[in-house]
């Protein structure tokens, strides 16, 4: 059985690029604290958007979908789930809410992880919720032709309970070391969790919920305002590549955590950057709502849709966004592309 010891591997990850990512996150955390002093009420408008995006993205990675309208109503608890997919979406919503609201009282323990998994499936009626896998599983890859290949062979079912006990104990032991940064322990724990693959189903979603929980418990709450899951979903090809790279040699304890650590820390940096951009616009008293629409398009390389603008400016009414777009297009500052539901906008950089 694998020897779980984060302390032994920790120093090998302190390369200049990873240390730089850690430093950026620490700096962004300080900036966020200052913004929260002046814009707490305004920034809470980002919370509901992040909940919807997180629930959608994490389930989407696993091929679980519903319509945008149904998704919003389920997350806002304005309707009951109908299909199996919607029941799993509702379960994710509830676990996500529990982590947002009670993270200080949710320690990283095997029993707690089992409870979170149980709640993930509480609407589905499936007996697998809150139970470790009862048979060995494999992680497969399916190519365009439908051919399957084994990407990774996780821990066997009989070893899983003890492996989870050892994993959580190793994390606690490392966390007690005063020189250890919990930000760097996070990707190590998540990688090991995914290599154990402790459940028959729901391992990916649980890994993302645990990522949010560990960030919260380490003092980083950017996932409350910016969806970590959405950032992973939009870069999922890279996510799977680094996961495969870092799991190579895992059973022999020769794996390299660095590729996965760089990716996960990069996701956190991206979340803070997005938070910083949105917060600056939301809390700047000198920017009118049309000005904020203008600055958002100007700061976006490539195109942006009206829906995306409204997501990033949650307190701006749709009619205000549309008027601002009409004026910007008329003045030539913004170029309108396509039409109907495919309409997008881009800043006219030829005029800069």
NORGIJO-V770356 format. One record per residue. N is the residue number from 1. RES is the residue in one small letter. D_LAST is the distance of its C-alpha to the last C-alpha in Angstrom with 2 decimals. Layout:
[[N;RES;D_LAST] [N;RES;D_LAST]]
This chain:
[[1;x;61.32] [2;x;58.05] [3;x;58.03] [4;x;55.13] [5;x;54.14] [6;x;50.58] [7;x;51.64] [8;x;52.75] [9;x;49.38] [10;x;47.11] [11;x;46.99] [12;x;46.05] [13;x;42.69] [14;x;41.63] [15;x;39.46] [16;x;36.48] [17;x;33.90] [18;x;35.83] [19;x;36.41] [20;x;32.68] [21;x;32.12] [22;x;34.91] [23;x;33.46] [24;x;30.06] [25;x;31.95] [26;x;34.07] [27;x;31.08] [28;x;29.36] [29;x;32.74] [30;x;32.87] [31;x;29.45] [32;x;30.56] [33;x;33.73] [34;x;31.92] [35;x;29.71] [36;x;32.89] [37;x;34.50] [38;x;32.07] [39;x;30.99] [40;x;33.99] [41;x;34.62] [42;x;31.04] [43;x;30.68] [44;x;33.86] [45;x;31.95] [46;x;30.55] [47;x;34.13] [48;x;35.18] [49;x;32.12] [50;x;32.83] [51;x;36.48] [52;x;35.74] [53;x;33.27] [54;x;35.72] [55;x;38.66] [56;x;36.95] [57;x;35.45] [58;x;38.58] [59;x;40.82] [60;x;38.49] [61;x;38.80] [62;x;42.53] [63;x;42.27] [64;x;43.09] [65;x;41.29] [66;x;41.60] [67;x;39.47] [68;x;36.53] [69;x;38.59] [70;x;41.69] [71;x;39.87] [72;x;38.47] [73;x;41.92] [74;x;43.67] [75;x;41.44] [76;x;41.93] [77;x;45.65] [78;x;45.80] [79;x;47.66] [80;x;50.08] [81;x;49.18] [82;x;50.86] [83;x;50.37] [84;x;50.92] [85;x;47.19] [86;x;46.61] [87;x;49.47] [88;x;47.85] [89;x;44.52] [90;x;46.49] [91;x;48.13] [92;x;44.84] [93;x;43.65] [94;x;46.77] [95;x;46.63] [96;x;42.96] [97;x;43.84] [98;x;46.80] [99;x;44.69] [100;x;42.09] [101;x;44.87] [102;x;47.65] [103;x;46.27] [104;x;48.23] [105;x;51.40] [106;x;50.69] [107;x;51.87] [108;x;51.31] [109;x;54.78] [110;x;56.06] [111;x;57.71] [112;x;54.50] [113;x;52.53] [114;x;55.29] [115;x;54.98] [116;x;51.23] [117;x;51.91] [118;x;54.69] [119;x;52.38] [120;x;49.81] [121;x;52.53] [122;x;54.41] [123;x;53.55] [124;x;54.18] [125;x;57.92] [126;x;57.74] [127;x;60.14] [128;x;57.74] [129;x;55.91] [130;x;56.81] [131;x;58.78] [132;x;58.17] [133;x;58.30] [134;x;61.85] [135;x;61.33] [136;x;59.39] [137;x;55.91] [138;x;53.55] [139;x;49.81] [140;x;49.21] [141;x;46.41] [142;x;46.46] [143;x;44.79] [144;x;43.57] [145;x;47.14] [146;x;48.58] [147;x;50.25] [148;x;50.71] [149;x;50.72] [150;x;51.49] [151;x;48.57] [152;x;50.55] [153;x;54.03] [154;x;53.89] [155;x;56.73] [156;x;59.86] [157;x;60.79] [158;x;63.78] [159;x;61.76] [160;x;58.96] [161;x;60.46] [162;x;61.34] [163;x;58.00] [164;x;56.13] [165;x;58.51] [166;x;57.88] [167;x;54.11] [168;x;53.90] [169;x;56.44] [170;x;54.49] [171;x;51.31] [172;x;53.27] [173;x;54.88] [174;x;51.59] [175;x;50.06] [176;x;52.89] [177;x;51.93] [178;x;50.19] [179;x;48.03] [180;x;46.69] [181;x;43.22] [182;x;43.58] [183;x;40.04] [184;x;41.34] [185;x;44.52] [186;x;42.62] [187;x;41.55] [188;x;44.99] [189;x;46.76] [190;x;44.65] [191;x;45.17] [192;x;48.91] [193;x;49.04] [194;x;47.52] [195;x;49.90] [196;x;52.83] [197;x;51.55] [198;x;54.12] [199;x;54.00] [200;x;54.88] [201;x;51.57] [202;x;48.59] [203;x;47.98] [204;x;44.23] [205;x;43.72] [206;x;45.99] [207;x;44.09] [208;x;40.86] [209;x;42.75] [210;x;44.37] [211;x;41.03] [212;x;39.94] [213;x;43.35] [214;x;43.31] [215;x;39.86] [216;x;41.15] [217;x;44.38] [218;x;42.59] [219;x;40.67] [220;x;37.31] [221;x;36.58] [222;x;32.97] [223;x;34.46] [224;x;35.40] [225;x;31.81] [226;x;30.09] [227;x;32.06] [228;x;33.18] [229;x;34.82] [230;x;31.65] [231;x;29.95] [232;x;33.10] [233;x;33.27] [234;x;29.77] [235;x;30.73] [236;x;34.39] [237;x;34.76] [238;x;33.94] [239;x;36.15] [240;x;39.10] [241;x;38.58] [242;x;38.72] [243;x;41.55] [244;x;43.54] [245;x;42.82] [246;x;43.88] [247;x;46.94] [248;x;48.35] [249;x;51.62] [250;x;51.56] [251;x;55.23] [252;x;56.24] [253;x;54.12] [254;x;52.18] [255;x;48.81] [256;x;45.58] [257;x;43.74] [258;x;40.68] [259;x;38.60] [260;x;39.08] [261;x;38.56] [262;x;35.20] [263;x;34.09] [264;x;35.38] [265;x;34.03] [266;x;30.62] [267;x;30.84] [268;x;31.68] [269;x;28.76] [270;x;26.41] [271;x;28.12] [272;x;27.65] [273;x;23.94] [274;x;23.57] [275;x;25.88] [276;x;23.97] [277;x;20.68] [278;x;22.61] [279;x;24.83] [280;x;22.18] [281;x;20.74] [282;x;24.29] [283;x;25.65] [284;x;22.96] [285;x;24.67] [286;x;21.65] [287;x;19.80] [288;x;21.15] [289;x;21.68] [290;x;18.96] [291;x;16.53] [292;x;17.77] [293;x;17.13] [294;x;13.49] [295;x;13.19] [296;x;15.32] [297;x;13.29] [298;x;10.06] [299;x;12.47] [300;x;14.09] [301;x;13.65] [302;x;15.12] [303;x;16.64] [304;x;18.38] [305;x;21.22] [306;x;22.36] [307;x;25.30] [308;x;23.29] [309;x;21.28] [310;x;24.69] [311;x;26.10] [312;x;23.56] [313;x;23.88] [314;x;27.64] [315;x;28.28] [316;x;25.95] [317;x;27.99] [318;x;27.20] [319;x;27.15] [320;x;24.56] [321;x;22.28] [322;x;22.85] [323;x;22.20] [324;x;18.88] [325;x;17.90] [326;x;19.25] [327;x;17.28] [328;x;13.89] [329;x;14.85] [330;x;16.23] [331;x;13.22] [332;x;11.13] [333;x;8.84] [334;x;11.18] [335;x;13.18] [336;x;16.90] [337;x;18.95] [338;x;22.75] [339;x;25.13] [340;x;27.87] [341;x;28.34] [342;x;25.91] [343;x;22.88] [344;x;19.75] [345;x;16.16] [346;x;12.91] [347;x;9.30] [348;x;7.47] [349;x;5.14] [350;x;5.65] [351;x;3.81] [352;x;0.00]]
